[in-house]
């Protein structure tokens, strides 16, 4: 992996992780009018409130699970019996870390502990990572950085009951109800495929699970059986875990040895670049145009693809701007936050000894 920014000194990182965190930042609520915000989903339910399995939405869901996917009716009744709302899931969905400014976001992940443990895991699984790099073409430091950020190298898989979480989101989070309905179906399918009790799986409040913290649809699409035991196991098989992470990035066009990001300064020198930046991950600019406007040298991206512009909020004020190369854009397919993608890339830089 090519590195374009100087490493953050380890002592500075160690200091930063002790800085006090502000209270959680709420996502901007939708507005009904100029004076009153729409209530959050968590405000409309009580914790432990029974989920109405006789509602029309569940009748349609059960019908699809039975007719399209072959689940028996008595099986569904047993699996879904007694489900209740977990209000904490709804509260956390509106207080996600990705909404924090960069200077408060990255110290949670780029820590001395993660760096030292990540280097240890790189040595421990050297032969496995050699094979993953050769077969899937993703740098080992990136794979291990994501592993560390997602589950602390397999130590933290989440403690929310995943089946209850998915049903809470489907039933009581209207903004993403359709999305979680699909995740719920995929979850039941993968549990049947892998002979897993759906009510025994734990995960995150967002519906992710295992050492990879895949959501169910991502597991179905990208998880691989790299240890060839006939099962895609992202819970306890390190070969499957690390290869599944690499496979995800590989499928989104990761190019081995290509740039990830480049520092382009503390200001954007043209209003057109400002407009592109405001579009977030959807804003794209040609690398030659960006280099000319910013008056800097930029390495060409793989296949001449366009770049994004990433802004990182600085504690002392202002922004630090980066050119996001296609490899950085691939990481945002894993998590759609540019802050997350840069944290992965910078942790990966620190893992090189």
SVG drawing of the C-alpha trace seen along z (x, -y; Angstrom):
<svg xmlns="http://www.w3.org/2000/svg" viewBox="-53 -29 62 58">
<polyline fill="none" stroke="black" stroke-width="0.4" points="0.0,0.0 1.4,-3.4 1.4,-5.9 1.0,-9.7 0.7,-11.2 3.3,-11.1 2.5,-8.6 0.8,-10.0 3.4,-9.7 2.4,-6.9 2.8,-9.1 0.4,-11.7 -2.1,-8.9 -1.8,-7.7 -2.5,-11.2 -5.5,-11.7 -7.3,-8.7 -7.5,-10.2 -9.2,-13.4 -12.7,-13.7 -15.5,-12.8 -18.4,-15.2 -21.9,-13.9 -23.3,-11.9 -24.3,-13.9 -27.8,-13.3 -28.4,-13.0 -30.4,-15.9 -34.1,-15.1 -36.6,-15.6 -38.6,-18.8 -42.4,-18.9 -42.3,-22.7 -39.9,-25.5 -40.5,-25.2 -41.0,-21.5 -38.9,-18.5 -40.5,-15.1 -40.3,-12.7 -37.5,-10.1 -38.6,-6.5 -37.5,-5.7 -39.9,-8.3 -42.9,-6.5 -42.4,-3.1 -41.7,-1.7 -39.0,0.8 -40.3,4.4 -43.4,3.4 -44.7,6.6 -44.3,6.7 -47.7,7.2 -47.1,10.4 -50.7,10.3 -50.2,6.9 -50.4,6.8 -46.7,6.2 -45.9,9.5 -48.6,11.4 -47.1,10.4 -43.6,11.3 -44.6,14.7 -46.4,15.4 -43.2,14.6 -41.0,16.6 -43.4,19.6 -44.2,19.5 -40.9,18.1 -38.3,19.5 -40.0,22.7 -40.2,21.9 -42.9,23.9 -45.7,21.9 -45.2,23.7 -41.5,23.0 -42.1,19.3 -44.5,19.2 -42.0,20.7 -39.1,18.5 -41.0,15.2 -43.0,16.0 -42.7,13.4 -40.7,10.8 -40.5,7.3 -39.1,3.9 -35.6,3.1 -35.8,-0.7 -32.0,-1.1 -31.5,0.1 -33.6,-2.8 -31.9,-5.3 -28.4,-4.3 -29.4,-4.4 -29.8,-8.2 -26.5,-8.6 -24.0,-7.0 -20.2,-7.6 -19.9,-8.5 -21.8,-11.8 -19.0,-13.0 -16.3,-15.4 -13.0,-13.7 -11.0,-14.9 -13.4,-13.1 -14.0,-10.1 -10.5,-8.8 -9.1,-8.5 -11.6,-5.8 -10.0,-3.6 -6.4,-4.7 -5.1,-3.8 -1.8,-2.5 -3.6,0.7 -5.1,1.3 -1.7,0.6 0.2,3.0 -2.4,5.7 -2.7,5.3 1.0,5.7 0.8,8.9 -2.0,10.3 0.0,9.5 2.9,11.6 0.6,14.4 -1.3,14.8 1.6,14.0 1.2,17.2 -2.6,16.8 -2.3,13.2 0.3,14.1 -2.3,16.3 -5.1,13.8 -3.0,11.1 -2.1,13.5 -5.6,14.7 -7.7,11.6 -5.2,8.7 -5.9,6.7 -3.1,5.5 -2.9,7.3 -2.7,4.1 -6.0,2.9 -7.7,6.3 -6.3,6.4 -7.2,2.7 -10.9,3.4 -10.8,6.5 -9.5,4.4 -12.0,1.6 -15.0,3.8 -14.5,6.3 -11.2,5.6 -9.7,8.5 -12.5,10.8 -12.9,9.9 -16.1,7.8 -18.8,9.3 -21.7,7.2 -24.1,8.1 -27.4,7.2 -29.7,10.1 -29.6,9.9 -33.0,11.3 -34.7,8.9 -32.6,6.0 -33.7,6.8 -37.3,7.1 -37.2,3.9 -35.8,2.0 -38.4,3.6 -41.3,2.9 -40.4,-0.4 -37.9,-2.3 -40.0,-3.5 -37.1,-5.3 -35.3,-2.0 -38.1,0.5 -37.9,1.9 -34.1,2.3 -34.3,4.2 -37.1,6.4 -34.7,7.6 -32.0,8.1 -34.3,10.1 -35.1,12.5 -31.4,12.8 -30.6,13.5 -33.1,16.3 -31.8,17.8 -28.1,17.8 -29.1,19.3 -30.9,22.1 -27.9,22.6 -25.4,22.7 -27.7,24.6 -27.7,21.7 -30.5,20.8 -31.7,17.3 -32.5,16.4 -29.0,17.3 -26.9,14.8 -25.6,11.6 -24.4,8.6 -24.4,4.8 -27.4,2.4 -27.2,1.9 -27.7,5.6 -24.1,6.6 -22.6,9.8 -19.4,11.9 -15.8,10.8 -16.4,9.1 -19.5,7.3 -21.3,8.1 -25.0,7.3 -26.9,10.4 -27.0,9.3 -23.3,8.7 -22.7,12.1 -24.8,13.7 -22.9,11.8 -19.3,11.6 -18.5,14.2 -16.2,17.0 -15.2,20.4 -11.4,19.9 -10.6,22.8 -12.6,25.1 -14.6,26.8 -17.9,26.4 -19.1,23.5 -18.7,19.7 -17.9,19.0 -17.3,15.3 -17.7,16.0 -14.8,18.3 -12.8,19.1 -10.0,16.5 -9.3,17.6 -12.9,17.1 -13.0,13.8 -10.0,12.2 -10.7,13.6 -14.3,12.4 -13.1,8.8 -10.6,9.0 -13.3,10.4 -15.6,7.6 -13.0,5.0 -11.9,7.1 -15.5,7.2 -15.6,3.4 -12.6,2.9 -9.7,2.7 -6.4,2.5 -3.3,3.8 -0.5,1.2 -2.6,-1.7 -3.1,-5.0 -5.7,-5.3 -5.7,-9.0 -3.5,-12.1 -3.4,-15.2 -4.5,-18.2 -4.3,-21.0 -6.4,-23.0 -8.4,-24.8 -10.1,-24.2 -9.0,-26.7 -12.1,-26.8 -15.8,-27.0 -16.3,-24.0 -14.3,-21.9 -16.4,-23.2 -19.5,-22.0 -18.0,-18.6 -16.9,-18.3 -20.5,-19.1 -21.8,-16.1 -19.9,-13.8 -19.2,-10.3 -21.2,-11.1 -19.0,-14.1 -16.3,-13.1 -13.5,-15.0 -10.8,-14.1 -7.4,-13.8 -5.7,-16.1 -8.3,-18.8 -7.9,-18.5 -4.0,-18.6 -4.1,-21.7 -6.6,-23.6 -4.9,-22.7 -1.5,-23.3 -0.1,-20.0 1.2,-16.8 -1.1,-13.8 -0.3,-10.2 -2.7,-9.0 -5.5,-6.7 -6.0,-3.2 -7.6,-3.2 -7.9,-7.0 -10.9,-6.8 -12.3,-9.9 -11.6,-11.0 -13.7,-12.2 -12.8,-15.0 -12.8,-14.3 -12.8,-16.9 -11.6,-16.1 -12.6,-18.5 -9.6,-19.7 -9.8,-20.2 -8.2,-23.7 -10.7,-24.6 -10.8,-24.4 -10.5,-21.3 -7.9,-19.0 -8.8,-17.9 -7.9,-14.6 -8.2,-13.3 -10.1,-10.0 -8.8,-7.4 -10.9,-4.5 -9.4,-2.3 -10.7,-4.7 -14.0,-4.6 -14.0,-0.8 -13.8,-1.1 -16.8,-3.4 -18.8,-0.5 -18.1,1.3 -19.2,-1.6 -20.5,-4.7 -18.6,-7.2 -15.5,-8.9 -14.3,-9.3 -14.5,-5.5 -12.6,-4.9 -9.8,-7.3 -9.6,-5.8 -9.1,-2.4 -6.4,-3.7 -4.5,-5.5 -4.7,-2.6 -3.3,-0.4 -0.4,-2.8 0.4,-2.5 0.4,1.3 3.5,1.3 6.5,1.7"/>
</svg>
